[in-house]
């Protein structure tokens, strides 16, 4: 049976993972709400403008009426509805394009950095495993050995880890555990957390 500390740690790890997904979902939901609000406002304002400029709307639709040979009596009854449906359709298509562009650009950015992250975390994991094997000898050789080991980590990986974490944060992907260790992991436990959570 796992001790309470391990269970708490596992729960926190799971919680941060859920938090990351929740933040991603909230960002997408916020985008959809903002775009939906803009569509609604555009529809209300556009409808008011159509009401004000009935003559301009009639001139706009004249070629369509002629092309499809719409009867004048039918058009007189349905002109306002057709104009509003067309306005809503244009706004909706624009909104869908904006949302798709945002999601596809975010996905492209993630795919670009994914390969670099996998290579970086693989390097850190290999370095961590090698240092773990030599750790007992390092501890016996004195406090400077640990300092030198962490300096070696900083030289090899420090700048790349910070850049990768900042790239992910700019895309809305954050992790509380990683944020505690990515700049200064201080020991091999911190290094393990960095390569697991990045």
C-alpha positions in Angstrom: 0.0 0.0 0.0 1.4 3.4 -1.0 2.1 5.8 1.9 0.0 9.0 2.2 2.7 11.2 0.8 3.0 9.1 -2.4 -0.8 9.1 -2.8 -0.9 12.9 -2.3 1.9 13.4 -4.8 0.1 11.2 -7.4 -3.2 13.1 -6.8 -1.4 16.4 -7.3 0.3 15.2 -10.5 -3.2 14.1 -11.8 -4.7 17.4 -10.7 -2.1 19.5 -12.7 -2.7 17.3 -15.8 -6.5 17.9 -15.4 -5.8 21.6 -14.9 -3.8 21.8 -18.1 -6.7 20.3 -20.0 -9.2 22.5 -18.2 -7.2 25.7 -19.1 -7.1 24.6 -22.8 -10.8 23.9 -22.8 -11.5 27.3 -21.1 -9.4 29.1 -23.6 -11.3 27.5 -26.5 -14.7 28.1 -24.9 -13.7 31.8 -24.3 -12.8 32.2 -27.9 -16.1 30.6 -29.1 -18.0 32.9 -26.7 -16.2 36.0 -27.8 -16.7 35.2 -31.5 -20.3 34.3 -30.8 -20.8 37.7 -29.1 -19.2 39.5 -32.0 -21.5 37.6 -34.4 -24.6 38.5 -32.3 -23.6 42.2 -32.1 -22.8 42.2 -35.9 -26.2 40.7 -36.6 -28.0 43.3 -34.4 -26.1 46.2 -35.9 -26.3 44.8 -39.4 -30.1 44.3 -39.1 -30.5 47.9 -37.9 -28.4 49.1 -40.9 -30.6 47.0 -43.3 -33.7 48.6 -41.8 -32.2 52.1 -42.3 -31.0 51.4 -45.9 -33.8 49.4 -47.5 -33.2 51.1 -50.9 -29.5 50.1 -50.9 -30.5 46.5 -49.9 -33.0 46.4 -52.7 -30.3 47.6 -55.2 -27.9 44.9 -53.9 -30.5 42.1 -54.4 -31.7 43.3 -57.8 -29.2 41.1 -59.8 -30.1 38.1 -57.7 -33.8 38.6 -58.2 -33.3 38.9 -61.9 -30.9 35.9 -62.1 -33.3 33.6 -60.3 -36.4 35.2 -61.7 -38.0 35.7 -58.3 -41.5 37.1 -58.5 -41.8 40.7 -57.2 -44.7 39.7 -54.9 -42.7 36.9 -53.2 -39.7 39.2 -52.8 -41.8 42.0 -51.3 -42.9 39.5 -48.6 -39.6 37.9 -47.9 -36.9 40.5 -48.7 -36.3 41.4 -45.1 -36.0 37.7 -44.0 -33.7 36.9 -46.9 -31.4 39.9 -46.1 -31.2 38.9 -42.4 -30.4 35.2 -43.2 -27.7 36.3 -45.7 -26.2 38.7 -43.1 -26.2 36.0 -40.5 -24.7 33.5 -42.9 -21.8 35.8 -43.8 -21.2 36.6 -40.1 -21.3 32.9 -39.2 -18.9 31.9 -42.0 -16.5 34.6 -40.9 -16.7 33.4 -37.3 -16.0 29.8 -38.3 -13.0 30.8 -40.4 -11.6 32.9 -37.5 -12.0 30.0 -35.0 -10.5 27.4 -37.4 -7.6 29.7 -38.2 -6.9 30.1 -34.5 -7.1 26.4 -33.7 -5.1 25.3 -36.6 -2.3 27.9 -35.9 -2.2 26.7 -32.3 -2.0 23.1 -33.4 0.7 23.9 -36.0 2.8 25.7 -33.3 2.4 22.7 -31.0 3.5 20.2 -33.7 6.5 22.3 -34.5 7.8 22.3 -30.9 6.7 18.7 -30.1 9.7 17.1 -31.9 12.1 19.5 -30.2 10.6 18.8 -26.8 10.8 15.0 -27.3 14.5 15.3 -28.2 15.2 17.6 -25.3 13.4 15.5 -22.7 15.1 12.4 -24.1 18.5 14.1 -23.6 17.7 15.2 -20.1 16.4 11.7 -19.2 19.6 10.1 -20.4 21.7 12.7 -18.5 19.6 12.1 -15.4 20.0 8.3 -15.6 23.8 8.7 -16.0 24.0 11.0 -13.0 21.8 8.8 -10.9 24.3 6.0 -11.4 27.2 8.1 -10.3 25.4 10.0 -7.5 26.7 7.8 -4.6 30.3 8.5 -5.7 29.5 12.2 -6.1 28.1 12.4 -2.6 31.2 10.9 -1.2 33.5 13.2 -3.1 32.2 16.3 -1.4 29.7 19.2 -1.8 31.5 20.7 -4.9 30.7 17.6 -6.9 26.9 18.2 -6.6 27.4 21.9 -7.5 29.4 20.9 -10.6 26.8 18.3 -11.6 24.0 20.9 -11.5 26.2 23.5 -13.3 26.7 20.8 -16.0 22.9 20.5 -16.2 22.5 24.3 -16.5 25.1 24.5 -19.2 23.7 21.7 -21.3 20.0 22.2 -20.8 19.1 25.3 -18.8 18.5 27.8 -21.7 16.7 25.2 -23.8 14.4 24.2 -21.0 13.5 27.8 -20.2 12.8 28.6 -23.8 10.7 25.4 -24.3 8.7 26.1 -21.1 8.1 29.8 -22.2 7.0 28.6 -25.7 4.4 26.2 -24.1 3.3 28.9 -21.7 2.7 31.3 -24.6 0.4 28.7 -26.2 -1.5 28.4 -22.9 0.1 25.2 -21.6 1.4 25.5 -18.1 2.3 23.0 -15.3 2.6 24.1 -11.7 5.1 21.4 -10.9 7.3 22.2 -13.9 7.1 25.9 -13.1 8.6 25.2 -9.7 11.7 23.5 -11.1 12.4 24.5 -14.7 14.7 27.4 -14.0 16.7 25.9 -11.1 16.0 22.2 -10.5 18.5 22.2 -7.6 19.0 18.4 -7.5 18.3 15.2 -9.5 14.7 15.0 -8.2 14.1 18.4 -9.8 15.7 17.3 -13.0 13.5 14.2 -13.1 10.4 16.5 -12.6 11.6 18.7 -15.5 12.0 15.9 -18.0 8.8 14.2 -16.9 6.6 17.3 -16.9 8.0 19.1 -19.9 
